[in-house]
Amino acid sequence: MKLQLHGYRFASMGCPCVVKLYAQSGVQARQGFDLALAEIHRLDLKYSHYRDNSYLVQLSALAAQPGGVAVDEETAALLNYAETQFEISEGLFDITTRGLSALWDRITSLPSESEIASTLRQTGWERVWWNGRQLKAPAGIKFDLGGIVKEYAADRAAGLLKKAGFGSGYVDLGGDLHFLGPHPDGRRWKVGIRNPDHKDRPMAEVETGRGGLATSGDYERYSEIRGVRYSHIIDPRTGWPVSPDASRLSAVSALAPSCLLAGSVSTLGMLLTREKAITLLQQSGLACLAVGADRKILLWSH
């Protein structure tokens, strides 16, 4: 029986999402979609920092108790990964910055210097004690896995689909993608990288058969205050958004075996200065796209 492509659109983790699957029937495709959707929603409920009853929000409170808290195996793996990224980035990739991002979620006024200074005193993975299973942190530290959980969810959903026998399709969570495999005839998927100035004309086109694709940019999520745009990517050393100027990249895309790795590389590319970011991308061995503040492509290794 010839496989047919089935697509499903939904919202989760605060973004529009798509799952596309080749299947022998609509019933089979729907079963696969339901499997993926349940896993994505599970992770959203568990690790959302917007839900007061989420495991992640509770974790911040429990870690401040005298004895700290023992975490489950899944969370331990994510914390280990986050700690590695913290070390690689020399502290720029930090999952304790929820307090800072909450300040910049406002869209009408800038945080005061005293607000930023006060929040910085409750920020920093170096203040956290973590031994691979037990977590302790000073009161006020707020964890935020937003830099990795969406990519992790794409990988998890795709992994479950593969185990269920789906070999062709993809999971797209707000632009963070995991491809299960190419089209049944062997053709690779074509994905356009958004041009921030011309939404109808992609800046570049990526072809891939499997693995992860992620993009970070200063133009997709931002606050605009008094005519000035402030990126959603916060520098944990200063408490201020990464400045969208000539010293930084404007967007980074990466292709990797997993969406989690692709997302980490693209995020680090945005946090580092332009020269350091280009060096990182070149040394990564991955297919990467780097765009400067003038919207010119500075690196396109594919």
C-alpha positions as YAML, in Angstrom:
chain: A
units: angstrom
residues:
- id: 1
  name: MET
  ca: [0.00, 0.00, 0.00]
- id: 2
  name: LYS
  ca: [1.32, 3.43, -0.94]
- id: 3
  name: LEU
  ca: [2.15, 5.67, 1.99]
- id: 4
  name: GLN
  ca: [0.32, 8.98, 2.23]
- id: 5
  name: LEU
  ca: [1.47, 12.14, 3.99]
- id: 6
  name: HIS
  ca: [-0.72, 13.31, 6.88]
- id: 7
  name: GLY
  ca: [-0.27, 16.62, 8.71]
- id: 8
  name: TYR
  ca: [-1.50, 17.86, 12.07]
- id: 9
  name: ARG
  ca: [-1.30, 21.40, 13.46]
- id: 10
  name: PHE
  ca: [-1.63, 22.25, 17.15]
- id: 11
  name: ALA
  ca: [-0.24, 24.56, 19.82]
- id: 12
  name: SER
  ca: [2.01, 23.59, 22.70]
- id: 13
  name: MET
  ca: [4.88, 25.08, 24.71]
- id: 14
  name: GLY
  ca: [3.65, 28.52, 23.75]
- id: 15
  name: CYS
  ca: [4.18, 28.09, 20.01]
- id: 16
  name: PRO
  ca: [2.53, 26.73, 16.85]
- id: 17
  name: CYS
  ca: [3.50, 23.13, 16.14]
- id: 18
  name: VAL
  ca: [3.22, 20.63, 13.29]
- id: 19
  name: VAL
  ca: [3.60, 16.87, 13.01]
- id: 20
  name: LYS
  ca: [3.76, 15.31, 9.54]
- id: 21
  name: LEU
  ca: [3.81, 11.57, 9.03]
- id: 22
  name: TYR
  ca: [3.74, 9.16, 6.12]
- id: 23
  name: ALA
  ca: [1.38, 6.30, 6.94]
- id: 24
  name: GLN
  ca: [-0.69, 3.60, 5.25]
- id: 25
  name: SER
  ca: [-3.95, 5.08, 6.54]
- id: 26
  name: GLY
  ca: [-5.42, 8.06, 8.30]
- id: 27
  name: VAL
  ca: [-6.12, 5.89, 11.33]
- id: 28
  name: GLN
  ca: [-2.48, 4.82, 11.58]
- id: 29
  name: ALA
  ca: [-1.29, 8.41, 11.16]
- id: 30
  name: ARG
  ca: [-3.70, 9.64, 13.83]
- id: 31
  name: GLN
  ca: [-2.46, 7.02, 16.26]
- id: 32
  name: GLY
  ca: [1.09, 8.22, 15.69]
- id: 33
  name: PHE
  ca: [0.11, 11.85, 16.11]
- id: 34
  name: ASP
  ca: [-1.73, 11.11, 19.36]
- id: 35
  name: LEU
  ca: [1.38, 9.33, 20.64]
- id: 36
  name: ALA
  ca: [3.59, 12.32, 19.82]
- id: 37
  name: LEU
  ca: [1.08, 14.85, 21.14]
- id: 38
  name: ALA
  ca: [0.76, 13.07, 24.50]
- id: 39
  name: GLU
  ca: [4.53, 13.13, 24.97]
- id: 40
  name: ILE
  ca: [4.84, 16.80, 24.02]
- id: 41
  name: HIS
  ca: [2.04, 17.80, 26.37]
- id: 42
  name: ARG
  ca: [3.55, 15.67, 29.15]
- id: 43
  name: LEU
  ca: [6.82, 17.55, 28.91]
- id: 44
  name: ASP
  ca: [5.04, 20.90, 28.66]
- id: 45
  name: LEU
  ca: [3.11, 20.20, 31.86]
- id: 46
  name: LYS
  ca: [6.23, 18.93, 33.63]
- id: 47
  name: TYR
  ca: [8.74, 21.62, 32.67]
- id: 48
  name: SER
  ca: [6.73, 24.76, 31.98]
- id: 49
  name: HIS
  ca: [7.84, 27.76, 34.03]
- id: 50
  name: TYR
  ca: [4.48, 29.42, 33.36]
- id: 51
  name: ARG
  ca: [2.46, 26.81, 35.30]
- id: 52
  name: ASP
  ca: [2.56, 27.25, 39.08]
- id: 53
  name: ASN
  ca: [1.92, 23.54, 39.59]
- id: 54
  name: SER
  ca: [4.57, 22.26, 37.18]
- id: 55
  name: TYR
  ca: [7.33, 19.99, 38.41]
- id: 56
  name: LEU
  ca: [9.94, 22.56, 37.36]
- id: 57
  name: VAL
  ca: [8.38, 25.38, 39.39]
- id: 58
  name: GLN
  ca: [8.05, 23.10, 42.41]
- id: 59
  name: LEU
  ca: [11.66, 22.04, 41.92]
- id: 60
  name: SER
  ca: [12.85, 25.61, 42.45]
- id: 61
  name: ALA
  ca: [11.11, 25.68, 45.83]
- id: 62
  name: LEU
  ca: [12.15, 22.18, 46.91]
- id: 63
  name: ALA
  ca: [15.80, 22.77, 46.02]
- id: 64
  name: ALA
  ca: [15.87, 25.64, 48.54]
- id: 65
  name: GLN
  ca: [14.98, 23.31, 51.43]
- id: 66
  name: PRO
  ca: [17.84, 22.45, 53.84]
- id: 67
  name: GLY
  ca: [18.41, 18.99, 52.37]
- id: 68
  name: GLY
  ca: [17.67, 19.93, 48.79]
- id: 69
  name: VAL
  ca: [15.70, 17.51, 46.65]
- id: 70
  name: ALA
  ca: [16.32, 14.28, 44.75]
- id: 71
  name: VAL
  ca: [15.22, 14.55, 41.12]
- id: 72
  name: ASP
  ca: [13.95, 11.88, 38.74]
- id: 73
  name: GLU
  ca: [16.13, 10.29, 36.08]
- id: 74
  name: GLU
  ca: [14.77, 12.34, 33.19]
- id: 75
  name: THR
  ca: [15.29, 15.65, 34.97]
- id: 76
  name: ALA
  ca: [18.75, 14.56, 36.09]
- id: 77
  name: ALA
  ca: [19.76, 13.97, 32.47]
- id: 78
  name: LEU
  ca: [18.50, 17.43, 31.49]
- id: 79
  name: LEU
  ca: [20.33, 19.08, 34.39]
- id: 80
  name: ASN
  ca: [23.54, 17.24, 33.48]
- id: 81
  name: TYR
  ca: [23.19, 18.47, 29.91]
- id: 82
  name: ALA
  ca: [22.50, 22.03, 31.07]
- id: 83
  name: GLU
  ca: [25.54, 21.94, 33.35]
- id: 84
  name: THR
  ca: [27.73, 20.85, 30.44]
- id: 85
  name: GLN
  ca: [26.41, 23.71, 28.31]
- id: 86
  name: PHE
  ca: [27.05, 26.13, 31.18]
- id: 87
  name: GLU
  ca: [30.68, 25.02, 31.31]
- id: 88
  name: ILE
  ca: [31.18, 25.07, 27.53]
- id: 89
  name: SER
  ca: [29.71, 28.56, 27.25]
- id: 90
  name: GLU
  ca: [31.69, 29.89, 30.25]
- id: 91
  name: GLY
  ca: [28.45, 30.69, 32.06]
- id: 92
  name: LEU
  ca: [26.49, 32.20, 29.19]
- id: 93
  name: PHE
  ca: [24.07, 29.24, 28.93]
- id: 94
  name: ASP
  ca: [22.44, 29.30, 32.36]
- id: 95
  name: ILE
  ca: [19.15, 27.67, 33.39]
- id: 96
  name: THR
  ca: [18.80, 29.81, 36.53]
- id: 97
  name: THR
  ca: [17.80, 32.93, 34.59]
- id: 98
  name: ARG
  ca: [14.02, 32.69, 34.93]
- id: 99
  name: GLY
  ca: [13.97, 35.68, 37.23]
- id: 100
  name: LEU
  ca: [15.78, 37.79, 34.62]
- id: 101
  name: SER
  ca: [13.61, 36.68, 31.71]
- id: 102
  name: ALA
  ca: [10.50, 37.46, 33.80]
- id: 103
  name: LEU
  ca: [11.75, 41.04, 34.16]
- id: 104
  name: TRP
  ca: [12.11, 41.34, 30.40]
- id: 105
  name: ASP
  ca: [8.76, 39.73, 29.65]
- id: 106
  name: ARG
  ca: [7.25, 43.14, 30.35]
- id: 107
  name: ILE
  ca: [6.52, 45.15, 27.23]
- id: 108
  name: THR
  ca: [5.89, 48.67, 28.56]
- id: 109
  name: SER
  ca: [8.91, 49.70, 30.61]
- id: 110
  name: LEU
  ca: [12.55, 48.80, 31.16]
- id: 111
  name: PRO
  ca: [13.52, 47.06, 34.39]
- id: 112
  name: SER
  ca: [15.34, 49.37, 36.76]
- id: 113
  name: GLU
  ca: [19.03, 48.91, 37.50]
- id: 114
  name: SER
  ca: [18.14, 47.96, 41.07]
- id: 115
  name: GLU
  ca: [15.68, 45.30, 39.85]
- id: 116
  name: ILE
  ca: [18.31, 43.80, 37.59]
- id: 117
  name: ALA
  ca: [20.97, 43.90, 40.29]
- id: 118
  name: SER
  ca: [18.64, 42.27, 42.82]
- id: 119
  name: THR
  ca: [17.66, 39.51, 40.37]
- id: 120
  name: LEU
  ca: [21.30, 38.88, 39.42]
- id: 121
  name: ARG
  ca: [21.97, 38.07, 43.08]
- id: 122
  name: GLN
  ca: [19.48, 35.22, 42.70]
- id: 123
  name: THR
  ca: [20.91, 33.97, 39.40]
- id: 124
  name: GLY
  ca: [23.83, 31.71, 38.55]
- id: 125
  name: TRP
  ca: [24.31, 27.97, 38.16]
- id: 126
  name: GLU
  ca: [27.58, 28.34, 40.09]
- id: 127
  name: ARG
  ca: [25.41, 28.96, 43.19]
- id: 128
  name: VAL
  ca: [23.69, 25.59, 42.72]
- id: 129
  name: TRP
  ca: [24.90, 22.33, 44.27]
- id: 130
  name: TRP
  ca: [24.29, 19.36, 41.98]
- id: 131
  name: ASN
  ca: [25.80, 15.87, 42.20]
- id: 132
  name: GLY
  ca: [23.90, 14.16, 39.41]
- id: 133
  name: ARG
  ca: [20.86, 13.28, 41.48]
- id: 134
  name: GLN
  ca: [20.52, 15.65, 44.45]
- id: 135
  name: LEU
  ca: [19.84, 19.35, 43.82]
- id: 136
  name: LYS
  ca: [20.29, 22.21, 46.29]
- id: 137
  name: ALA
  ca: [20.00, 25.92, 45.55]
- id: 138
  name: PRO
  ca: [19.71, 29.19, 47.48]
- id: 139
  name: ALA
  ca: [16.21, 30.56, 48.01]
- id: 140
  name: GLY
  ca: [15.14, 32.72, 45.10]
- id: 141
  name: ILE
  ca: [16.85, 30.72, 42.36]
- id: 142
  name: LYS
  ca: [14.32, 29.99, 39.62]
- id: 143
  name: PHE
  ca: [15.04, 27.33, 37.04]
- id: 144
  name: ASP
  ca: [14.14, 27.72, 33.37]
- id: 145
  name: LEU
  ca: [14.64, 24.87, 30.90]
- id: 146
  name: GLY
  ca: [13.22, 26.89, 28.02]
- id: 147
  name: GLY
  ca: [16.56, 26.73, 26.23]
- id: 148
  name: ILE
  ca: [16.47, 22.95, 25.92]
- id: 149
  name: VAL
  ca: [13.07, 21.44, 26.72]
- id: 150
  name: LYS
  ca: [11.36, 22.25, 23.39]
- id: 151
  name: GLU
  ca: [14.22, 20.66, 21.46]
- id: 152
  name: TYR
  ca: [14.23, 17.72, 23.86]
- id: 153
  name: ALA
  ca: [10.48, 17.30, 23.35]
- id: 154
  name: ALA
  ca: [10.91, 17.21, 19.56]
- id: 155
  name: ASP
  ca: [13.54, 14.48, 19.94]
- id: 156
  name: ARG
  ca: [11.40, 12.50, 22.40]
- id: 157
  name: ALA
  ca: [8.28, 12.65, 20.24]
- id: 158
  name: ALA
  ca: [10.25, 11.65, 17.14]
- id: 159
  name: GLY
  ca: [11.87, 8.79, 19.05]
- id: 160
  name: LEU
  ca: [8.50, 7.39, 20.09]
- id: 161
  name: LEU
  ca: [7.24, 7.63, 16.52]
- id: 162
  name: LYS
  ca: [10.26, 5.72, 15.23]
- id: 163
  name: LYS
  ca: [9.70, 2.99, 17.82]
- id: 164
  name: ALA
  ca: [6.06, 2.81, 16.68]
- id: 165
  name: GLY
  ca: [7.24, 2.10, 13.13]
- id: 166
  name: PHE
  ca: [7.04, 5.53, 11.49]
- id: 167
  name: GLY
  ca: [10.10, 6.05, 9.31]
- id: 168
  name: SER
  ca: [9.25, 9.19, 7.37]
- id: 169
  name: GLY
  ca: [8.03, 12.54, 8.63]
- id: 170
  name: TYR
  ca: [8.95, 15.21, 11.13]
- id: 171
  name: VAL
  ca: [8.04, 16.92, 14.39]
- id: 172
  name: ASP
  ca: [8.14, 20.74, 14.33]
- id: 173
  name: LEU
  ca: [7.78, 22.58, 17.64]
- id: 174
  name: GLY
  ca: [7.85, 26.27, 16.82]
- id: 175
  name: GLY
  ca: [10.75, 25.92, 14.38]
- id: 176
  name: ASP
  ca: [12.68, 23.30, 16.35]
- id: 177
  name: LEU
  ca: [12.47, 20.17, 14.21]
- id: 178
  name: HIS
  ca: [13.36, 16.50, 14.30]
- id: 179
  name: PHE
  ca: [13.15, 14.57, 11.04]
- id: 180
  name: LEU
  ca: [12.34, 10.87, 11.38]
- id: 181
  name: GLY
  ca: [13.60, 10.06, 7.89]
- id: 182
  name: PRO
  ca: [13.34, 11.25, 4.29]
- id: 183
  name: HIS
  ca: [10.31, 10.94, 2.03]
- id: 184
  name: PRO
  ca: [9.50, 7.31, 1.17]
- id: 185
  name: ASP
  ca: [11.10, 7.75, -2.27]
- id: 186
  name: GLY
  ca: [14.34, 8.92, -0.67]
- id: 187
  name: ARG
  ca: [13.93, 12.64, -1.30]
- id: 188
  name: ARG
  ca: [15.13, 14.85, 1.52]
- id: 189
  name: TRP
  ca: [12.93, 17.42, 3.20]
- id: 190
  name: LYS
  ca: [13.37, 21.04, 2.16]
- id: 191
  name: VAL
  ca: [13.05, 23.67, 4.87]
- id: 192
  name: GLY
  ca: [13.22, 27.42, 4.36]
- id: 193
  name: ILE
  ca: [15.08, 29.51, 6.94]
- id: 194
  name: ARG
  ca: [12.95, 32.57, 7.62]
- id: 195
  name: ASN
  ca: [14.05, 35.93, 6.31]
- id: 196
  name: PRO
  ca: [13.09, 38.45, 9.03]
- id: 197
  name: ASP
  ca: [12.66, 41.26, 6.50]
- id: 198
  name: HIS
  ca: [10.82, 39.27, 3.80]
- id: 199
  name: LYS
  ca: [8.63, 36.55, 5.30]
- id: 200
  name: ASP
  ca: [7.61, 35.30, 1.85]
- id: 201
  name: ARG
  ca: [11.24, 34.79, 0.73]
- id: 202
  name: PRO
  ca: [13.40, 32.39, 2.78]
- id: 203
  name: MET
  ca: [16.91, 33.54, 3.57]
- id: 204
  name: ALA
  ca: [18.25, 30.07, 2.76]
- id: 205
  name: GLU
  ca: [16.95, 26.58, 2.11]
- id: 206
  name: VAL
  ca: [18.07, 23.52, 4.02]
- id: 207
  name: GLU
  ca: [17.74, 19.94, 2.80]
- id: 208
  name: THR
  ca: [17.90, 17.09, 5.28]
- id: 209
  name: GLY
  ca: [16.70, 13.54, 5.64]
- id: 210
  name: ARG
  ca: [16.92, 12.97, 9.38]
- id: 211
  name: GLY
  ca: [18.11, 14.55, 12.61]
- id: 212
  name: GLY
  ca: [17.52, 17.92, 14.21]
- id: 213
  name: LEU
  ca: [17.27, 21.48, 12.92]
- id: 214
  name: ALA
  ca: [17.02, 24.52, 15.18]
- id: 215
  name: THR
  ca: [17.20, 28.27, 14.70]
- id: 216
  name: SER
  ca: [17.80, 31.08, 17.20]
- id: 217
  name: GLY
  ca: [17.30, 34.72, 16.26]
- id: 218
  name: ASP
  ca: [16.84, 38.17, 17.72]
- id: 219
  name: TYR
  ca: [13.85, 38.96, 15.50]
- id: 220
  name: GLU
  ca: [11.31, 36.23, 16.35]
- id: 221
  name: ARG
  ca: [10.76, 36.91, 20.06]
- id: 222
  name: TYR
  ca: [11.47, 40.34, 21.49]
- id: 223
  name: SER
  ca: [10.07, 43.23, 23.47]
- id: 224
  name: GLU
  ca: [9.85, 46.70, 21.97]
- id: 225
  name: ILE
  ca: [10.10, 49.57, 24.44]
- id: 226
  name: ARG
  ca: [10.20, 53.19, 23.31]
- id: 227
  name: GLY
  ca: [11.00, 52.11, 19.77]
- id: 228
  name: VAL
  ca: [13.93, 49.90, 20.79]
- id: 229
  name: ARG
  ca: [13.86, 46.14, 20.34]
- id: 230
  name: TYR
  ca: [15.17, 43.95, 23.15]
- id: 231
  name: SER
  ca: [15.93, 40.30, 22.39]
- id: 232
  name: HIS
  ca: [14.48, 37.46, 24.47]
- id: 233
  name: ILE
  ca: [18.01, 36.06, 24.84]
- id: 234
  name: ILE
  ca: [19.41, 37.32, 28.16]
- id: 235
  name: ASP
  ca: [23.09, 37.61, 29.06]
- id: 236
  name: PRO
  ca: [23.21, 36.13, 32.60]
- id: 237
  name: ARG
  ca: [26.34, 38.13, 33.42]
- id: 238
  name: THR
  ca: [24.72, 41.53, 32.92]
- id: 239
  name: GLY
  ca: [21.00, 40.82, 33.19]
- id: 240
  name: TRP
  ca: [20.42, 42.61, 29.88]
- id: 241
  name: PRO
  ca: [19.25, 41.12, 26.58]
- id: 242
  name: VAL
  ca: [21.94, 40.26, 24.06]
- id: 243
  name: SER
  ca: [22.50, 43.43, 22.05]
- id: 244
  name: PRO
  ca: [21.42, 43.18, 18.37]
- id: 245
  name: ASP
  ca: [24.43, 45.08, 17.01]
- id: 246
  name: ALA
  ca: [27.39, 44.48, 14.72]
- id: 247
  name: SER
  ca: [29.27, 42.61, 17.45]
- id: 248
  name: ARG
  ca: [26.67, 39.81, 17.54]
- id: 249
  name: LEU
  ca: [24.93, 37.50, 15.15]
- id: 250
  name: SER
  ca: [21.30, 38.13, 14.29]
- id: 251
  name: ALA
  ca: [20.35, 34.50, 13.65]
- id: 252
  name: VAL
  ca: [21.93, 31.06, 13.79]
- id: 253
  name: SER
  ca: [20.62, 27.76, 12.40]
- id: 254
  name: ALA
  ca: [22.21, 24.36, 12.93]
- id: 255
  name: LEU
  ca: [21.66, 20.82, 11.67]
- id: 256
  name: ALA
  ca: [22.66, 18.05, 14.06]
- id: 257
  name: PRO
  ca: [21.89, 14.40, 14.89]
- id: 258
  name: SER
  ca: [19.43, 15.65, 17.51]
- id: 259
  name: CYS
  ca: [17.31, 18.76, 17.85]
- id: 260
  name: LEU
  ca: [18.69, 19.22, 21.35]
- id: 261
  name: LEU
  ca: [22.24, 19.53, 20.05]
- id: 262
  name: ALA
  ca: [21.15, 21.76, 17.16]
- id: 263
  name: GLY
  ca: [19.33, 24.05, 19.57]
- id: 264
  name: SER
  ca: [22.29, 24.31, 21.94]
- id: 265
  name: VAL
  ca: [24.67, 25.20, 19.12]
- id: 266
  name: SER
  ca: [22.33, 27.84, 17.69]
- id: 267
  name: THR
  ca: [21.72, 29.36, 21.14]
- id: 268
  name: LEU
  ca: [25.44, 29.52, 21.94]
- id: 269
  name: GLY
  ca: [25.99, 31.16, 18.57]
- id: 270
  name: MET
  ca: [23.64, 33.94, 19.65]
- id: 271
  name: LEU
  ca: [25.19, 34.40, 23.09]
- id: 272
  name: LEU
  ca: [28.81, 34.65, 21.97]
- id: 273
  name: THR
  ca: [30.36, 37.61, 20.19]
- id: 274
  name: ARG
  ca: [30.33, 37.31, 16.42]
- id: 275
  name: GLU
  ca: [33.94, 36.17, 16.04]
- id: 276
  name: LYS
  ca: [33.70, 33.57, 18.81]
- id: 277
  name: ALA
  ca: [30.36, 32.37, 17.49]
- id: 278
  name: ILE
  ca: [31.70, 31.86, 13.96]
- id: 279
  name: THR
  ca: [34.66, 29.93, 15.36]
- id: 280
  name: LEU
  ca: [32.34, 27.74, 17.45]
- id: 281
  name: LEU
  ca: [30.11, 26.99, 14.47]
- id: 282
  name: GLN
  ca: [33.06, 26.17, 12.23]
- id: 283
  name: GLN
  ca: [34.60, 23.86, 14.83]
- id: 284
  name: SER
  ca: [31.31, 22.11, 15.56]
- id: 285
  name: GLY
  ca: [31.49, 20.10, 12.35]
- id: 286
  name: LEU
  ca: [27.76, 20.71, 11.84]
- id: 287
  name: ALA
  ca: [25.94, 22.33, 8.94]
- id: 288
  name: CYS
  ca: [25.35, 25.88, 10.15]
- id: 289
  name: LEU
  ca: [23.95, 29.19, 8.96]
- id: 290
  name: ALA
  ca: [25.07, 32.43, 10.60]
- id: 291
  name: VAL
  ca: [23.47, 35.79, 9.82]
- id: 292
  name: GLY
  ca: [24.93, 39.15, 10.83]
- id: 293
  name: ALA
  ca: [23.09, 42.17, 12.20]
- id: 294
  name: ASP
  ca: [23.01, 43.59, 8.66]
- id: 295
  name: ARG
  ca: [21.08, 40.44, 7.60]
- id: 296
  name: LYS
  ca: [24.00, 39.24, 5.48]
- id: 297
  name: ILE
  ca: [24.97, 35.57, 5.58]
- id: 298
  name: LEU
  ca: [28.40, 35.28, 7.21]
- id: 299
  name: LEU
  ca: [28.63, 31.49, 7.30]
- id: 300
  name: TRP
  ca: [26.71, 28.86, 5.36]
- id: 301
  name: SER
  ca: [28.32, 25.44, 5.75]
- id: 302
  name: HIS
  ca: [26.04, 22.81, 4.28]
...
